[in-house]
Amino acid sequence: MRWKLLGLFCACCMPVLATAGSFDNALRKLEPEERSHQACIIKGLDTVRRDARLRHADQMKTSIFSRAVLNGTVLTANGGAVRANNRWYALSFTCSLTPDYMRATSFSFQLGAEVPKQRWDAYGLWG
């Protein structure tokens, strides 16, 4: 019985664990600043989806209207954007990171106005 449970665990969980390891390896290959942006996007999407308006958020950009600033282990973006339900919205956020920039430990945000579709190309956004 134990071996069956162990086999079931391995069959179900090993692909997830392998993917997580591959993802961490990919993050480590990035320069620290880019790594910080990616870690904050991961945490950010998880956080903004708790807001009813952004439940279906699927994309986030850190530097659309102005460049995000990394100061120590805090990334501040006053010109970011988030896409939900095929609409883009301005987004400002502050994200705290671990010293190796591999994980975001906190993410707070303010949602701005919807970005008009006719401006998407100018900002490098897509549908």
C-alpha atoms as an extended CHARMM CRD file, in Angstrom:
* protein
*
       127  EXT
         1         1  MET       CA              0.0000000000        0.0000000000        0.0000000000  PROA      1               0.0000000000
         2         2  ARG       CA              2.7950000000        2.4130000000        0.9010000000  PROA      2               0.0000000000
         3         3  TRP       CA              4.5070000000        1.7890000000       -2.4270000000  PROA      3               0.0000000000
         4         4  LYS       CA              1.3040000000        2.4960000000       -4.3150000000  PROA      4               0.0000000000
         5         5  LEU       CA              0.8910000000        5.7970000000       -2.4690000000  PROA      5               0.0000000000
         6         6  LEU       CA              4.5120000000        6.6960000000       -3.1050000000  PROA      6               0.0000000000
         7         7  GLY       CA              4.0890000000        5.8360000000       -6.7790000000  PROA      7               0.0000000000
         8         8  LEU       CA              0.9450000000        7.9470000000       -6.9910000000  PROA      8               0.0000000000
         9         9  PHE       CA              2.7040000000       10.8540000000       -5.2740000000  PROA      9               0.0000000000
        10        10  CYS       CA              5.6460000000       10.6610000000       -7.6720000000  PROA      10              0.0000000000
        11        11  ALA       CA              3.4110000000       10.4180000000      -10.7300000000  PROA      11              0.0000000000
        12        12  CYS       CA              1.3370000000       13.4190000000       -9.6610000000  PROA      12              0.0000000000
        13        13  CYS       CA              3.8680000000       15.6960000000       -8.0220000000  PROA      13              0.0000000000
        14        14  MET       CA              7.2180000000       15.1060000000       -9.6990000000  PROA      14              0.0000000000
        15        15  PRO       CA              6.3010000000       16.9600000000      -12.9270000000  PROA      15              0.0000000000
        16        16  VAL       CA              5.2840000000       19.9820000000      -10.8370000000  PROA      16              0.0000000000
        17        17  LEU       CA              8.4790000000       19.8450000000       -8.7910000000  PROA      17              0.0000000000
        18        18  ALA       CA             10.5730000000       19.4780000000      -11.9510000000  PROA      18              0.0000000000
        19        19  THR       CA              8.8240000000       22.4800000000      -13.4950000000  PROA      19              0.0000000000
        20        20  ALA       CA              9.4240000000       24.5590000000      -10.3620000000  PROA      20              0.0000000000
        21        21  GLY       CA             13.1170000000       23.6430000000      -10.4540000000  PROA      21              0.0000000000
        22        22  SER       CA             13.3380000000       24.5140000000      -14.1400000000  PROA      22              0.0000000000
        23        23  PHE       CA             11.6310000000       27.8200000000      -13.4600000000  PROA      23              0.0000000000
        24        24  ASP       CA             14.0650000000       28.6490000000      -10.6640000000  PROA      24              0.0000000000
        25        25  ASN       CA             16.9790000000       27.7550000000      -12.9520000000  PROA      25              0.0000000000
        26        26  ALA       CA             15.6020000000       30.0760000000      -15.6270000000  PROA      26              0.0000000000
        27        27  LEU       CA             15.2060000000       32.9150000000      -13.1040000000  PROA      27              0.0000000000
        28        28  ARG       CA             18.7840000000       32.4850000000      -11.8790000000  PROA      28              0.0000000000
        29        29  LYS       CA             20.0460000000       33.0390000000      -15.4290000000  PROA      29              0.0000000000
        30        30  LEU       CA             18.5010000000       36.5200000000      -15.5550000000  PROA      30              0.0000000000
        31        31  GLU       CA             20.2720000000       39.6700000000      -14.4700000000  PROA      31              0.0000000000
        32        32  PRO       CA             19.1850000000       40.6560000000      -10.9260000000  PROA      32              0.0000000000
        33        33  GLU       CA             17.0230000000       43.5770000000      -12.0460000000  PROA      33              0.0000000000
        34        34  GLU       CA             15.1430000000       41.5310000000      -14.6680000000  PROA      34              0.0000000000
        35        35  ARG       CA             14.7990000000       38.7120000000      -12.1330000000  PROA      35              0.0000000000
        36        36  SER       CA             13.2140000000       41.1600000000       -9.6880000000  PROA      36              0.0000000000
        37        37  HSD       CA             10.6700000000       42.2430000000      -12.3250000000  PROA      37              0.0000000000
        38        38  GLN       CA              9.7260000000       38.6330000000      -13.0940000000  PROA      38              0.0000000000
        39        39  ALA       CA              9.4150000000       37.6720000000       -9.4160000000  PROA      39              0.0000000000
        40        40  CYS       CA              7.1620000000       40.6900000000       -8.8010000000  PROA      40              0.0000000000
        41        41  ILE       CA              4.9870000000       39.8620000000      -11.8140000000  PROA      41              0.0000000000
        42        42  ILE       CA              4.4510000000       36.3370000000      -10.4790000000  PROA      42              0.0000000000
        43        43  LYS       CA              3.4980000000       37.6020000000       -7.0180000000  PROA      43              0.0000000000
        44        44  GLY       CA              1.5890000000       40.5220000000       -8.5130000000  PROA      44              0.0000000000
        45        45  LEU       CA             -0.6920000000       38.4350000000      -10.7060000000  PROA      45              0.0000000000
        46        46  ASP       CA             -1.5150000000       36.2130000000       -7.7510000000  PROA      46              0.0000000000
        47        47  THR       CA             -2.2870000000       39.2920000000       -5.6250000000  PROA      47              0.0000000000
        48        48  VAL       CA             -4.3270000000       41.3170000000       -8.1380000000  PROA      48              0.0000000000
        49        49  ARG       CA             -6.5280000000       38.3150000000       -8.9730000000  PROA      49              0.0000000000
        50        50  ARG       CA             -7.9680000000       38.5960000000       -5.4500000000  PROA      50              0.0000000000
        51        51  ASP       CA             -9.5260000000       41.9170000000       -6.5300000000  PROA      51              0.0000000000
        52        52  ALA       CA            -12.9140000000       41.2220000000       -8.1770000000  PROA      52              0.0000000000
        53        53  ARG       CA            -12.1180000000       43.6740000000      -10.9930000000  PROA      53              0.0000000000
        54        54  LEU       CA             -8.9560000000       41.7490000000      -11.8700000000  PROA      54              0.0000000000
        55        55  ARG       CA            -10.0330000000       38.1740000000      -11.2060000000  PROA      55              0.0000000000
        56        56  HSD       CA             -9.0690000000       37.1950000000      -14.7630000000  PROA      56              0.0000000000
        57        57  ALA       CA             -5.7670000000       39.0900000000      -14.9400000000  PROA      57              0.0000000000
        58        58  ASP       CA             -3.3500000000       37.2500000000      -17.2090000000  PROA      58              0.0000000000
        59        59  GLN       CA             -0.5650000000       39.7130000000      -18.0630000000  PROA      59              0.0000000000
        60        60  MET       CA              1.3880000000       42.3360000000      -16.1580000000  PROA      60              0.0000000000
        61        61  LYS       CA              4.0510000000       44.7800000000      -17.3090000000  PROA      61              0.0000000000
        62        62  THR       CA              6.2790000000       46.7430000000      -14.9420000000  PROA      62              0.0000000000
        63        63  SER       CA              7.4490000000       49.6550000000      -17.1080000000  PROA      63              0.0000000000
        64        64  ILE       CA              4.8470000000       50.8180000000      -19.6340000000  PROA      64              0.0000000000
        65        65  PHE       CA              4.2750000000       54.4800000000      -18.7790000000  PROA      65              0.0000000000
        66        66  SER       CA              7.4690000000       54.9930000000      -16.7910000000  PROA      66              0.0000000000
        67        67  ARG       CA             10.4130000000       52.8340000000      -15.7900000000  PROA      67              0.0000000000
        68        68  ALA       CA             10.1500000000       50.7470000000      -12.6180000000  PROA      68              0.0000000000
        69        69  VAL       CA             12.8730000000       51.4230000000      -10.0440000000  PROA      69              0.0000000000
        70        70  LEU       CA             14.7330000000       48.7720000000       -8.0680000000  PROA      70              0.0000000000
        71        71  ASN       CA             16.1150000000       50.1490000000       -4.8030000000  PROA      71              0.0000000000
        72        72  GLY       CA             17.7570000000       47.4480000000       -2.7120000000  PROA      72              0.0000000000
        73        73  THR       CA             15.1510000000       44.7140000000       -2.4590000000  PROA      73              0.0000000000
        74        74  VAL       CA             12.1290000000       46.8880000000       -3.2940000000  PROA      74              0.0000000000
        75        75  LEU       CA             10.7860000000       47.3150000000       -6.8240000000  PROA      75              0.0000000000
        76        76  THR       CA              8.5170000000       50.3210000000       -7.2990000000  PROA      76              0.0000000000
        77        77  ALA       CA              6.5000000000       50.6940000000      -10.4940000000  PROA      77              0.0000000000
        78        78  ASN       CA              4.4480000000       53.8170000000      -10.9810000000  PROA      78              0.0000000000
        79        79  GLY       CA              3.9190000000       53.1700000000      -14.6770000000  PROA      79              0.0000000000
        80        80  GLY       CA              2.9800000000       49.5160000000      -14.9350000000  PROA      80              0.0000000000
        81        81  ALA       CA             -0.0310000000       47.8870000000      -16.5280000000  PROA      81              0.0000000000
        82        82  VAL       CA             -2.1760000000       44.8130000000      -16.0070000000  PROA      82              0.0000000000
        83        83  ARG       CA             -4.4560000000       43.0130000000      -18.4700000000  PROA      83              0.0000000000
        84        84  ALA       CA             -7.7490000000       41.4830000000      -17.3680000000  PROA      84              0.0000000000
        85        85  ASN       CA            -10.6810000000       40.4320000000      -19.5380000000  PROA      85              0.0000000000
        86        86  ASN       CA             -8.8140000000       41.6320000000      -22.6480000000  PROA      86              0.0000000000
        87        87  ARG       CA             -8.5270000000       45.1610000000      -21.2610000000  PROA      87              0.0000000000
        88        88  TRP       CA             -5.3700000000       46.9090000000      -20.0460000000  PROA      88              0.0000000000
        89        89  TYR       CA             -5.3150000000       49.0940000000      -16.9340000000  PROA      89              0.0000000000
        90        90  ALA       CA             -2.6530000000       51.3920000000      -15.5320000000  PROA      90              0.0000000000
        91        91  LEU       CA             -1.0600000000       49.9010000000      -12.4250000000  PROA      91              0.0000000000
        92        92  SER       CA              1.2260000000       51.2280000000       -9.7070000000  PROA      92              0.0000000000
        93        93  PHE       CA              2.8080000000       48.8220000000       -7.2620000000  PROA      93              0.0000000000
        94        94  THR       CA              5.4600000000       48.2640000000       -4.6330000000  PROA      94              0.0000000000
        95        95  CYS       CA              7.0120000000       44.8310000000       -4.3500000000  PROA      95              0.0000000000
        96        96  SER       CA              9.4660000000       43.5830000000       -1.7180000000  PROA      96              0.0000000000
        97        97  LEU       CA             11.8960000000       40.8220000000       -2.6710000000  PROA      97              0.0000000000
        98        98  THR       CA             14.2540000000       38.3280000000       -1.0990000000  PROA      98              0.0000000000
        99        99  PRO       CA             17.9310000000       39.3770000000       -1.2570000000  PROA      99              0.0000000000
       100       100  ASP       CA             18.5540000000       37.0200000000       -4.2220000000  PROA      100             0.0000000000
       101       101  TYR       CA             15.5140000000       38.4700000000       -6.0820000000  PROA      101             0.0000000000
       102       102  MET       CA             14.1150000000       34.9670000000       -6.5820000000  PROA      102             0.0000000000
       103       103  ARG       CA             10.8570000000       35.5580000000       -4.6760000000  PROA      103             0.0000000000
       104       104  ALA       CA              8.6040000000       38.4840000000       -3.9440000000  PROA      104             0.0000000000
       105       105  THR       CA              7.6130000000       38.6330000000       -0.2750000000  PROA      105             0.0000000000
       106       106  SER       CA              4.9390000000       41.3250000000       -0.5290000000  PROA      106             0.0000000000
       107       107  PHE       CA              3.0360000000       43.1570000000       -3.2560000000  PROA      107             0.0000000000
       108       108  SER       CA              0.7220000000       46.1490000000       -2.8540000000  PROA      108             0.0000000000
       109       109  PHE       CA             -0.9180000000       47.9510000000       -5.7520000000  PROA      109             0.0000000000
       110       110  GLN       CA             -3.2180000000       50.7130000000       -6.9240000000  PROA      110             0.0000000000
       111       111  LEU       CA             -5.2920000000       50.2210000000      -10.0420000000  PROA      111             0.0000000000
       112       112  GLY       CA             -5.4830000000       53.1270000000      -12.4520000000  PROA      112             0.0000000000
       113       113  ALA       CA             -7.6500000000       53.9380000000      -15.4430000000  PROA      113             0.0000000000
       114       114  GLU       CA             -8.3060000000       51.6440000000      -18.3710000000  PROA      114             0.0000000000
       115       115  VAL       CA             -5.8570000000       52.1900000000      -21.2270000000  PROA      115             0.0000000000
       116       116  PRO       CA             -7.8200000000       53.0420000000      -24.3950000000  PROA      116             0.0000000000
       117       117  LYS       CA             -7.4320000000       50.3280000000      -27.0430000000  PROA      117             0.0000000000
       118       118  GLN       CA             -6.3160000000       52.8910000000      -29.6300000000  PROA      118             0.0000000000
       119       119  ARG       CA             -3.2260000000       53.6000000000      -27.4300000000  PROA      119             0.0000000000
       120       120  TRP       CA             -2.1480000000       49.9610000000      -26.9890000000  PROA      120             0.0000000000
       121       121  ASP       CA              0.2860000000       49.9560000000      -29.9190000000  PROA      121             0.0000000000
       122       122  ALA       CA              1.9470000000       53.1390000000      -28.6770000000  PROA      122             0.0000000000
       123       123  TYR       CA              2.6290000000       51.4730000000      -25.3210000000  PROA      123             0.0000000000
       124       124  GLY       CA              3.5660000000       48.0420000000      -26.6710000000  PROA      124             0.0000000000
       125       125  LEU       CA              0.4090000000       46.3910000000      -25.3330000000  PROA      125             0.0000000000
       126       126  TRP       CA             -1.5690000000       43.7050000000      -27.0990000000  PROA      126             0.0000000000
       127       127  GLY       CA             -5.0270000000       42.0920000000      -26.9840000000  PROA      127             0.0000000000
